């Protein structure tokens, strides 16, 4: 009886293995050229700059400085890959932390909800 059960399990597992091996395609990994990688990186940086230019606060600040935001977006689209890289590096020098209050507020709301549901006892320990 145990021998029959063992053979059945082996047959079943072998069948599942063969079926899943036939259905799942093999992974096809290839080497990519350095120029292709660099162009993809430049496209990603260009997309980040475009999303930055689409932010309302950036557009308002540019308008306050007398720059047309649409002209600036067109200018970014016309930059070379090296210029995009330099601009991306200079953006890192800008002040950070503009969304800290929003993150702290979300964390506080999550803690309050967890406290009300009874998952944690964060506020009772204080």
Residue frames as a rotation matrix with the C-alpha (Angstrom) as fourth column:
UNK 1
0.567 0.824 0.000 0.00
0.824 -0.567 0.000 0.00
0.000 0.000 -1.000 0.00
UNK 2
0.532 -0.451 -0.717 2.75
0.076 -0.818 0.570 2.45
-0.843 -0.358 -0.401 0.94
UNK 3
-0.548 -0.763 0.343 4.73
0.377 0.140 0.915 1.43
-0.746 0.631 0.211 -2.14
UNK 4
-0.129 0.601 0.789 1.73
0.986 -0.011 0.169 2.17
0.110 0.799 -0.591 -4.39
UNK 5
0.832 0.420 -0.362 1.24
0.496 -0.856 0.147 5.56
-0.248 -0.302 -0.921 -2.70
UNK 6
0.096 -0.893 -0.440 4.94
0.070 -0.434 0.898 6.37
-0.993 -0.117 0.021 -3.15
UNK 7
-0.637 -0.314 0.705 4.88
0.668 0.233 0.707 5.43
-0.386 0.921 0.061 -6.84
UNK 8
0.317 0.845 0.430 1.73
0.938 -0.347 -0.010 7.49
0.140 0.407 -0.903 -7.36
UNK 9
0.756 -0.096 -0.647 3.31
0.221 -0.893 0.392 10.53
-0.616 -0.439 -0.654 -5.69
UNK 10
-0.329 -0.944 -0.037 6.48
0.178 -0.100 0.979 10.15
-0.927 0.316 0.201 -7.76
UNK 11
-0.446 0.241 0.862 4.46
0.892 0.198 0.406 9.83
-0.073 0.950 -0.303 -10.96
UNK 12
0.641 0.767 -0.005 2.31
0.767 -0.641 0.008 12.83
0.003 -0.009 -1.000 -10.05
UNK 13
0.538 -0.506 -0.674 5.28
0.070 -0.770 0.634 15.05
-0.840 -0.388 -0.379 -9.12
UNK 14
-0.561 -0.741 0.368 7.16
0.407 0.140 0.903 14.03
-0.721 0.656 0.223 -12.27
UNK 15
-0.090 0.631 0.771 4.14
0.988 -0.038 0.147 14.90
0.122 0.775 -0.620 -14.38
UNK 16
0.842 0.381 -0.383 3.77
0.462 -0.875 0.144 18.29
-0.280 -0.298 -0.913 -12.69
UNK 17
0.074 -0.911 -0.405 7.47
0.087 -0.399 0.913 18.98
-0.993 -0.103 0.050 -13.22
UNK 18
-0.625 -0.306 0.718 7.30
0.683 0.233 0.693 18.11
-0.380 0.923 0.063 -16.92
UNK 19
0.289 0.831 0.475 4.15
0.941 -0.339 0.020 20.16
0.178 0.441 -0.880 -17.49
UNK 20
0.835 0.016 -0.550 5.48
0.240 -0.910 0.338 23.25
-0.495 -0.414 -0.764 -15.71
UNK 21
-0.228 -0.970 -0.082 8.84
0.208 -0.131 0.969 22.95
-0.951 0.204 0.231 -17.49
UNK 22
-0.489 0.094 0.867 7.08
0.866 0.168 0.470 22.88
-0.101 0.981 -0.164 -20.85
UNK 23
0.542 0.818 0.192 4.80
0.825 -0.561 0.060 25.81
0.157 0.126 -0.979 -20.06
UNK 24
0.747 -0.306 -0.590 7.30
0.111 -0.818 0.564 28.21
-0.655 -0.487 -0.577 -18.51
UNK 25
0.874 -0.459 0.162 9.62
0.136 -0.090 -0.987 29.72
0.467 0.884 -0.016 -21.14
UNK 26
0.225 -0.891 -0.394 13.34
0.974 0.209 0.083 29.80
0.009 -0.402 0.915 -20.56
UNK 27
0.719 -0.068 -0.691 14.90
0.160 -0.952 0.261 33.07
-0.676 -0.298 -0.674 -19.48
UNK 28
0.504 -0.521 0.689 16.82
0.823 0.048 -0.566 34.74
0.261 0.852 0.453 -22.26
UNK 29
0.712 -0.349 -0.609 19.54
0.164 -0.760 0.628 36.95
-0.682 -0.548 -0.484 -20.75
UNK 30
0.569 -0.517 0.639 21.79
0.747 -0.001 -0.665 38.83
0.345 0.856 0.386 -23.13
UNK 31
-0.348 -0.742 -0.573 24.69
0.793 -0.559 0.243 41.20
-0.501 -0.370 0.783 -22.89
UNK 32
0.807 0.564 0.174 23.88
0.574 -0.681 -0.454 44.79
-0.137 0.467 -0.874 -23.74
UNK 33
0.020 -0.795 0.607 26.16
0.756 -0.385 -0.529 47.35
0.654 0.469 0.594 -25.28
UNK 34
-0.506 -0.296 -0.810 27.49
0.801 -0.509 -0.314 50.15
-0.319 -0.808 0.495 -23.07
UNK 35
-0.987 0.138 0.080 26.02
-0.086 -0.883 0.461 52.77
0.134 0.449 0.884 -25.39
UNK 36
-0.224 0.957 -0.185 22.57
0.191 0.229 0.954 51.20
0.956 0.178 -0.234 -25.07
UNK 37
0.031 0.186 -0.982 22.85
0.978 0.197 0.068 51.25
0.206 -0.963 -0.176 -21.27
UNK 38
-0.762 -0.404 -0.506 24.02
0.524 -0.844 -0.115 54.85
-0.381 -0.353 0.855 -21.21
UNK 39
-0.825 0.523 0.214 21.23
-0.162 -0.581 0.798 55.96
0.541 0.623 0.564 -23.54
UNK 40
0.064 0.859 -0.508 18.68
0.534 0.400 0.745 54.22
0.843 -0.319 -0.433 -21.30
UNK 41
-0.199 -0.224 -0.954 20.19
0.965 -0.216 -0.151 55.96
-0.172 -0.950 0.259 -18.28
UNK 42
-0.981 -0.170 -0.096 20.04
0.144 -0.962 0.230 59.31
-0.132 0.212 0.968 -20.05
UNK 43
-0.464 0.883 0.077 16.41
0.018 -0.077 0.997 58.68
0.886 0.464 0.020 -21.02
UNK 44
0.143 0.489 -0.861 15.59
0.882 0.331 0.335 57.90
0.449 -0.807 -0.384 -17.38
UNK 45
-0.552 -0.414 -0.724 17.31
0.712 -0.686 -0.150 61.12
-0.435 -0.598 0.673 -16.22
UNK 46
-0.950 0.252 0.184 15.47
-0.060 -0.725 0.686 63.07
0.306 0.641 0.704 -18.92
UNK 47
-0.110 0.958 -0.266 12.17
0.377 0.288 0.880 61.57
0.919 -0.004 -0.393 -17.68
UNK 48
-0.034 0.033 -0.999 12.97
0.999 -0.037 -0.035 62.55
-0.038 -0.999 -0.031 -14.09
UNK 49
-0.883 -0.324 -0.340 13.68
0.313 -0.946 0.091 66.11
-0.351 -0.026 0.936 -15.19
UNK 50
-0.700 0.693 0.174 10.44
-0.046 -0.287 0.957 66.19
0.713 0.662 0.232 -17.18
UNK 51
0.132 0.769 -0.625 8.46
0.730 0.350 0.586 65.02
0.670 -0.534 -0.516 -14.15
UNK 52
-0.385 -0.338 -0.859 10.18
0.842 -0.509 -0.177 67.66
-0.377 -0.791 0.481 -12.04
UNK 53
-1.000 -0.010 -0.001 9.20
0.008 -0.880 0.474 70.31
-0.006 0.474 0.880 -14.57
UNK 54
-0.402 0.914 -0.050 5.60
0.219 0.150 0.964 69.08
0.889 0.377 -0.261 -14.47
UNK 55
-0.324 0.262 -0.909 5.28
0.946 0.118 -0.303 69.79
0.028 -0.958 -0.286 -10.74
UNK 56
0.563 0.690 0.455 3.05
0.672 -0.702 0.235 72.74
0.481 0.173 -0.859 -9.99
UNK 57
0.796 -0.282 -0.536 5.36
0.298 -0.588 0.752 74.34
-0.527 -0.758 -0.384 -7.41
UNK 58
-0.301 -0.933 0.199 8.28
0.627 -0.036 0.778 74.27
-0.718 0.359 0.596 -9.87
UNK 59
-0.207 0.300 0.931 6.14
0.912 -0.285 0.295 75.80
0.354 0.910 -0.215 -12.60
UNK 60
0.835 0.548 -0.049 4.97
0.517 -0.752 0.408 78.56
0.187 -0.365 -0.912 -10.24
UNK 61
0.430 -0.762 -0.485 8.54
0.336 -0.363 0.869 79.33
-0.838 -0.537 0.099 -9.14
UNK 62
-0.498 -0.609 0.617 9.71
0.789 -0.023 0.614 79.48
-0.360 0.793 0.492 -12.76
UNK 63
0.209 0.658 0.723 6.84
0.818 -0.523 0.240 81.80
0.537 0.541 -0.647 -13.66
UNK 64
0.891 0.087 -0.445 7.75
0.377 -0.686 0.622 84.00
-0.251 -0.722 -0.645 -10.68
UNK 65
-0.006 -0.979 -0.205 11.32
0.348 -0.194 0.917 84.19
-0.937 -0.066 0.342 -12.00
UNK 66
0.230 0.204 -0.951 10.02
-0.651 -0.694 -0.307 85.19
-0.723 0.690 -0.027 -15.45
UNK 67
-0.845 -0.509 -0.165 10.70
-0.478 0.582 0.658 81.89
-0.239 0.635 -0.735 -17.23
UNK 68
0.182 0.901 -0.394 8.01
-0.973 0.223 0.059 80.25
0.141 0.373 0.917 -19.32
UNK 69
-0.008 -0.195 0.981 7.74
-0.579 0.801 0.154 76.64
-0.816 -0.566 -0.119 -18.01
UNK 70
0.850 0.354 0.391 6.87
0.099 0.621 -0.777 75.30
-0.518 0.699 0.493 -21.46
UNK 71
0.729 -0.662 -0.172 10.00
-0.500 -0.345 -0.794 76.88
0.467 0.665 -0.583 -22.94
UNK 72
-0.066 -0.765 0.640 12.07
-0.982 0.162 0.094 75.36
-0.176 -0.623 -0.762 -20.14
UNK 73
0.344 0.259 0.902 10.57
-0.214 0.958 -0.193 71.91
-0.914 -0.126 0.385 -20.80
UNK 74
0.999 -0.007 0.036 11.39
0.037 0.164 -0.986 72.26
0.001 0.986 0.164 -24.50
UNK 75
0.395 -0.914 0.094 14.91
-0.831 -0.399 -0.388 73.32
0.392 0.075 -0.917 -23.60
UNK 76
-0.037 -0.369 0.929 15.36
-0.746 0.628 0.221 70.22
-0.665 -0.685 -0.299 -21.39
UNK 77
0.726 0.365 0.583 14.17
0.082 0.796 -0.600 68.04
-0.683 0.483 0.548 -24.24
UNK 78
0.927 -0.374 -0.035 16.85
-0.122 -0.210 -0.970 69.57
0.356 0.903 -0.240 -26.47
UNK 79
0.442 -0.802 0.402 19.74
-0.843 -0.218 0.491 68.97
-0.306 -0.556 -0.773 -24.04
UNK 80
0.023 -0.535 -0.845 22.50
-0.580 0.681 -0.447 66.50
0.814 0.500 -0.294 -24.85
UNK 81
0.624 0.207 -0.754 23.02
0.325 0.809 0.491 63.45
0.711 -0.551 0.438 -22.64
UNK 82
-0.391 -0.849 -0.355 26.05
0.767 -0.086 -0.636 65.05
0.510 -0.521 0.685 -20.98
UNK 83
-0.720 0.183 0.669 24.10
-0.300 -0.952 -0.063 68.24
0.625 -0.246 0.741 -20.21
UNK 84
0.421 0.902 -0.094 21.23
-0.369 0.265 0.891 66.20
0.829 -0.340 0.445 -18.76
UNK 85
0.322 -0.395 -0.861 23.70
0.720 0.692 -0.048 64.37
0.614 -0.605 0.507 -16.52
UNK 86
-0.758 -0.639 0.129 25.23
0.437 -0.645 -0.626 67.65
0.484 -0.418 0.769 -15.31
UNK 87
-0.367 0.716 0.593 21.80
-0.587 -0.673 0.450 69.13
0.722 -0.183 0.668 -14.62
UNK 88
0.574 0.572 -0.586 20.73
0.025 0.703 0.710 65.99
0.819 -0.422 0.389 -12.78
UNK 89
-0.110 -0.713 -0.693 23.84
0.853 0.289 -0.433 66.23
0.509 -0.639 0.577 -10.56
UNK 90
-0.869 -0.210 0.447 23.18
0.034 -0.928 -0.370 69.90
0.493 -0.307 0.814 -9.78
UNK 91
0.103 0.976 0.191 19.59
-0.405 -0.135 0.904 69.19
0.908 -0.171 0.381 -8.77
UNK 92
0.322 -0.045 -0.946 20.96
0.657 0.730 0.189 67.03
0.682 -0.682 0.264 -5.95
UNK 93
-0.741 -0.665 -0.088 22.44
0.553 -0.531 -0.642 70.20
0.380 -0.525 0.762 -4.42
UNK 94
-0.287 0.720 0.632 18.97
-0.298 -0.694 0.655 71.72
0.910 0.000 0.414 -3.90
UNK 95
-0.655 0.077 0.752 17.41
-0.754 -0.004 -0.656 71.73
-0.048 -0.997 0.061 -0.43
UNK 96
-0.581 0.422 -0.696 15.69
0.031 0.866 0.500 68.49
0.813 0.269 -0.516 0.45
UNK 97
-0.860 0.250 -0.445 13.02
0.508 0.330 -0.796 67.47
-0.052 -0.910 -0.411 2.91
UNK 98
-0.811 0.576 0.103 10.03
-0.525 -0.795 0.305 69.32
0.257 0.193 0.947 1.53
UNK 99
0.047 0.898 -0.438 7.70
-0.452 0.410 0.792 66.37
0.891 0.161 0.425 2.19
UNK 100
-0.832 -0.459 -0.311 8.82
0.047 0.501 -0.864 65.52
0.553 -0.734 -0.395 5.73
UNK 101
-0.724 0.601 0.338 5.67
-0.616 -0.343 -0.709 66.86
-0.310 -0.722 0.619 7.39
UNK 102
0.195 0.812 -0.550 3.43
-0.937 0.320 0.139 64.81
0.289 0.488 0.823 5.10
UNK 103
-0.170 -0.336 -0.926 5.36
-0.128 0.940 -0.317 61.62
0.977 0.065 -0.203 5.91
UNK 104
-0.980 -0.197 0.031 5.21
-0.044 0.060 -0.997 62.31
0.194 -0.979 -0.068 9.65
UNK 105
-0.382 0.915 0.132 1.47
-0.894 -0.330 -0.302 62.96
-0.233 -0.233 0.944 9.40
UNK 106
0.246 0.442 -0.863 0.89
-0.685 0.709 0.168 59.67
0.686 0.549 0.477 7.58
UNK 107
-0.564 -0.524 -0.638 2.92
0.100 0.724 -0.682 57.75
0.820 -0.448 -0.356 10.17
UNK 108
-0.921 0.252 0.298 0.94
-0.369 -0.314 -0.875 59.36
-0.127 -0.915 0.382 12.98
UNK 109
-0.002 0.978 -0.210 -2.39
-1.000 0.004 0.025 58.49
0.025 0.210 0.977 11.34
UNK 110
0.076 -0.032 -0.997 -1.28
-0.334 0.941 -0.055 54.87
0.939 0.338 0.060 10.83
UNK 111
-0.860 -0.440 -0.259 -0.21
0.101 0.351 -0.931 54.60
0.500 -0.827 -0.257 14.48
UNK 112
-0.658 0.686 0.309 -3.53
-0.701 -0.410 -0.583 56.02
-0.274 -0.601 0.751 15.67
UNK 113
0.236 0.760 -0.606 -5.52
-0.887 0.424 0.186 53.60
0.398 0.493 0.774 13.49
UNK 114
-0.201 -0.387 -0.900 -3.45
-0.030 0.921 -0.389 50.64
0.979 -0.052 -0.197 14.72
UNK 115
-0.980 -0.128 0.150 -3.98
-0.137 -0.102 -0.985 51.80
0.141 -0.987 0.082 18.30
UNK 116
-0.314 0.942 0.122 -7.75
-0.927 -0.276 -0.255 52.06
-0.207 -0.193 0.959 17.82
UNK 117
0.303 0.391 -0.869 -7.97
-0.652 0.750 0.111 48.65
0.695 0.533 0.482 16.19
UNK 118
0.790 -0.028 0.613 -5.99
-0.549 0.413 0.727 47.14
-0.274 -0.910 0.311 19.07
UNK 119
0.804 -0.553 -0.220 -3.02
0.238 0.637 -0.733 45.87
0.546 0.537 0.644 17.07
UNK 120
-0.294 -0.956 -0.014 -0.49
0.481 -0.135 -0.866 47.95
0.826 -0.261 0.499 19.03
UNK 121
0.701 0.394 -0.594 -0.21
0.711 -0.334 0.618 49.67
0.045 -0.856 -0.515 22.39
UNK 122
-0.147 -0.831 0.537 2.05
0.736 -0.455 -0.501 52.50
0.661 0.322 0.678 21.32
UNK 123
-0.140 0.133 0.981 0.36
-0.230 -0.968 0.098 55.29
0.963 -0.212 0.166 23.25
UNK 124
0.879 0.474 -0.059 -0.21
-0.072 0.255 0.964 53.31
0.472 -0.843 0.258 26.47
UNK 125
0.403 -0.813 -0.420 3.51
0.875 0.477 -0.085 52.84
0.270 -0.333 0.904 27.04
UNK 126
-0.264 -0.549 0.793 4.21
0.331 -0.824 -0.460 56.57
0.906 0.141 0.400 27.27
